[in-house]
Structures are given as structure tokens and as C-alpha cells.
Amino acid sequence: MNDFFGKLLNYVWMFCLKLTASLPLIKEPKLFEGENSSLDLIDYMASQKHKSVLIVTGAGLIRRGQVQPIIDRFAELNISVTIFDRVEPDPTFSITNEALNLLNENNCQSVLAIGGGSAMDLAKVIALSASNKKKPEKLTGYFKALKKPLPFYAIPTTAGTGSEVTVISVISDNQTKSKSFVIDPRTASLATALDPVFMITIPPALTAATGMDALTHAIEAYVGRNGSAYTDEQALAAIRLIFKNLPIAFKDGSNIEARSALALASYKAGLAFTKASLGYVHAISHQLGAKYGVAHGLGNAIVLPHVIQYSAPSIEVKLATIAQEVGIVQQGDDTKQSAKRVVEYLFAFNKAVDIPETIAELQEEDFPSIVKDAMSEAYFNYPVPKFMPEQDCNTLLQQLLPNTVA
């Protein structure tokens, strides 16, 4: 795409999206917090007169018995339960259609996701598909549904994606694994339970990756062009919570206080980027996931410091604010030095939670397609604070090659 026209298109389209985000179309879910708040959510669902529900979850959560208390509470309330437990990372349209068929066969009136971003994204899409009687493949893009989705509720089991509050769902192609986006302001959950009981068994590596995913959401929302006083407040709160609590939960997964804080941080980061959007970290990370199967949170974590370092000259004031908020400013620092400290802190923070510095699967011969697809995604979707020419993206990828770290 011609660079001038690409930038012009981005500015016009992002302005339109900012106007849309300012409208009262996206509502915050009713929020339940704390240990066993998931049961409070089930009671709330019963108060909404739902007689049947499809639970969308993973086989591991079923096998470990973590979903059983939810099933038992539904039984006590005489609510019929159907379970779809085939959720895997990066759900495909094929799996999504299987879940949709199960929902329709059992005439489920509502959908409850118990899981991470994949479970929630799949649940949101089938809730929208069912009410509109349209295949998930026909809903990709912006605002493709006429009717609101079936009532959707969420119990996140990781603190990273913020999918319980977002209006974007990501589904992968069956063969190519390329990601498609279903975007509708009505797909955020009606109510959510941030129950740390579901998170205490998450292993350290996944804790780190999901926590860094939420941090990426918060930082990209904050430094992008579409922020507002509301999104800035949510993003900065999330940044503070993650920097303070992720190292604690990484070292001690059973720390309920830290788990609760990270769940709230993910929620707030989701609120921020739903209205303010994302940036080049996601544009690049999505390609790494599609081409190599790199987990989304891990990809974001590795790419984040490099993109912020590249963008720093254009966002020094905002980075200086982050430095102030998290307490890393030193006496005598000016704005430029404070911004530099945030970049250095991000690299060091990754090391503290054992995030690798490079992408083991990355191959230089794949750069042209990764760069092309990442730039295209950014032009059409993200209010980036500084545009990245293809040659600069190529240089950034060079830093992520294995065996390039001294």
C-alpha cells in the first residue's frame, strides 16, 4: 500500500472508530469479584430467568473438577446444562461450528464461558451466530449481525485476554490458521466473575504470558491515538496492578490477593483497549501465532519492549507518566530519561518472569510475509502512535531471531 494513502486511511478510519467507541454502545458487565464469586454469577444468571445454558470450556477444567461446583449450582437452581469441552487455543471455525450445533440441538438460552480468551471468544461468536442464524464465517469483520447475541456470561480462568469485556472475538482459519475478527459492540459479557479460585493452579510460565498479554493491552491502549480520560484511567490502573502483582503470582501461584489483582488488571486493560484499540505489538504477534503457533500472550510479551522502544520518541510524555505511576522515576530525570526507564524496565521485567528474548521458530525467509501482513493489519485496525515502515519492521524482527542475543 502507498505509504501516504495508507496513513491517510488509518487516520480517517481510526477517527471513525474513536467516534463509535465514544457512543454508549459498549456496556460494562455486572462484575462479581473475590473467592467463589463464580457462584454469585450463577445465582445472578438464575435471576435473569435463564432455563438452559451452554457451558463452553476446556477438557482440562472438566477433568480437574473445577467446573463441577458450577454444574452443581445450576442443578440446584433447576437450570439445564449442556457442556462443550473441546475448546483449544486459537479455536478454528470448525470447532466453533461444532459448539454452535450443540447449542442449537439443545435449545440453549444462554452461554457461559469458563476459560481463557479462546473459550470466551468462541462463546461470544456462537452466541451471536445463534441469535442471527448466521454461520460464524459470515460474521467476520465489523458489525455483521442485526440481532443482539444470546445472553453471554464469563468466568475467566486466566488473567490476560480481557475477553470478558471486549467486543472483538478471534477465530482461526481451519487450514491456514490465519486469524479472523468478529467485531460487535454487543458481544461483551452481560456479567463476569473474577474468581481467583480458578487461577491458583495456573503454572508460572502461563501466569507470565497471560499477565504480559494484559500489560500489552494496557500499554498499547494508553500510548495509542484513540485514548480518552476513561481509557487512560483504566489502562494506568492495569499497568500499576500488573507491575506490582505479576512477579508475586509468578513466584507463588496460590497467592489469592495477587491473583485477584491480576484478574482485575486484565479486566481493566480489556475495558481500555476495547475503546482505545491496540497497536504494532498485536499486529506482529498475530502473524507469529498464525505462522509458527506462538502463543498470543508470549508473542506479545517478547515483542512489546521492542515496539515501545521504537515508538518512544513519539510517546515520551506518556511513557514518563507510566514511569511516575509505577515508581521508577529517579531524582533529576527529565521526560526523555523517564521514558527511557520504562523501556529498560520492560526488558528487565520480561527477564524477571522468564520471558524469552527471541522467537525460537522465527525464520528470516518468512520476514516478507510477516511484515506485509502485520503492516496491513495495523493500517486497517490500530491507531498507532508512530507509523512503522516495512524496513523498520524488518529490523525489529531481526532482533527477535534466535541466536541474536549477546
Stockholm file with secondary structure:
# STOCKHOLM 1.0

chainA/1-406         MNDFFGKLLNYVWMFCLKLTASLPLIKEPKLFEGENSSLDLIDYMASQKHKSVLIVTGAGLIRRGQVQPIIDRFAELNISVTIFDRVEPDPTFSITNEALNLLNENNCQSVLAIGGGSAMDLAKVIALSASNKKKPEKLTGYFKALKKPLPFYAIPTTAGTGSEVTVISVISDNQTKSKSFVIDPRTASLATALDPVFMITIPPALTAATGMDALTHAIEAYVGRNGSAYTDEQALAAIRLIFKNLPIAFKDGSNIEARSALALASYKAGLAFTKASLGYVHAISHQLGAKYGVAHGLGNAIVLPHVIQYSAPSIEVKLATIAQEVGIVQQGDDTKQSAKRVVEYLFAFNKAVDIPETIAELQEEDFPSIVKDAMSEAYFNYPVPKFMPEQDCNTLLQQLLPNTVA
#=GR chainA/1-406 SS CCHHHHHHHHHHHHHHHHHHHHSTTSCCCEEEESTTHHHHHHHHHHHTTCCEEEEECBHHHHHTTSSHHHHHHHHHTTCEEEEECBCCSSCBHHHHHHHHHHHHHTTCSEEEEEESHHHHHHHHHHHHHHHHTCCGGGGCEESCCSSCCSCEEEEESSSSCCTTTCSEEEEECTTTCCEEEEECTTCSCSEEEECGGGTTTCCHHHHHHHHHHHHHHHHHHHHSTTCCHHHHHHHHHHHHHHHHHHHHHHHCTTCHHHHHHHHHHHHHHHHHHHHHCCCHHHHHHHHHHHHHCCCHHHHHHHHHHHHHHHHGGGSHHHHHHHHHHHTCCCTTCCHHHHHHHHHHHHHHHHHHTTCCSSCTTCCGGGHHHHHHHHHHHHHHHCCCSSCCCHHHHHHHHHTTSTTCCC
#=GC SS_cons         CCHHHHHHHHHHHHHHHHHHHHSTTSCCCEEEESTTHHHHHHHHHHHTTCCEEEEECBHHHHHTTSSHHHHHHHHHTTCEEEEECBCCSSCBHHHHHHHHHHHHHTTCSEEEEEESHHHHHHHHHHHHHHHHTCCGGGGCEESCCSSCCSCEEEEESSSSCCTTTCSEEEEECTTTCCEEEEECTTCSCSEEEECGGGTTTCCHHHHHHHHHHHHHHHHHHHHSTTCCHHHHHHHHHHHHHHHHHHHHHHHCTTCHHHHHHHHHHHHHHHHHHHHHCCCHHHHHHHHHHHHHCCCHHHHHHHHHHHHHHHHGGGSHHHHHHHHHHHTCCCTTCCHHHHHHHHHHHHHHHHHHTTCCSSCTTCCGGGHHHHHHHHHHHHHHHCCCSSCCCHHHHHHHHHTTSTTCCC
//
